[in-house]
Amino acid sequence: APAAAEGAGLGAGPDERAEQLSRIETLLRRRSVEDLQQEAESAIDKYVSAKRAREGVVLGYLDIIEEILEPSQLVSLAFPGAPGADPGRAIGGAPVAEAEADPPAKRTR
C-alpha cells in the first residue's frame, strides 16, 4: 500500500507535490476540445469565405480578359478569316450572302 500511495503522490515530497499540483493546474487551464472545435470551425468558415471571395474576383478578371481578347464584330467583318471570327455572320448577326461558286466570266473584247 505504501508504494501505491507514493505512486499517487500521497507519500511524495513537497517538491514533487508542488510539481504535480502545477501539472494539474496547467491541465485545468487548458481549453476543452469543444471550445477549440467552435473556434476552429469559425476560422475555417472565415478562410473558406475569403477564398471564395478571392476566387470571385479572379473569375471576374478572367471574364474581362476574355472579353478583351475576343474579336469584335468589326474585326470579324474586316477580317473574316481572323481566329474566332464567324465568317457566316456580319455585324448584327445577319448572315452574309454566300459567294458564288463560279466567278463571273471575264469579258473579252
C-alpha positions, 0 to 999 in steps of 0.5 A: 500500500505504501508504494501505491500511495507514493505512486499517487503522490500521497507519500511524495515530497513537497517538491514533487507535490508542488510539481504535480499540483502545477501539472494539474493546474496547467491541465485545468487551464487548458481549453476543452476540445469543444471550445477549440472545435467552435473556434476552429470551425469559425476560422475555417468558415472565415478562410473558406469565405475569403477564398471564395471571395478571392476566387470571385474576383479572379473569375471576374478578371478572367471574364474581362480578359476574355472579353478583351481578347475576343474579336469584335464584330468589326474585326470579324467583318474586316477580317473574316478569316481572323481566329474566332471570327464567324465568317457566316455572320456580319455585324448584327448577326445577319448572315452574309450572302454566300459567294458564288461558286463560279466567278463571273466570266471575264469579258473579252473584247 
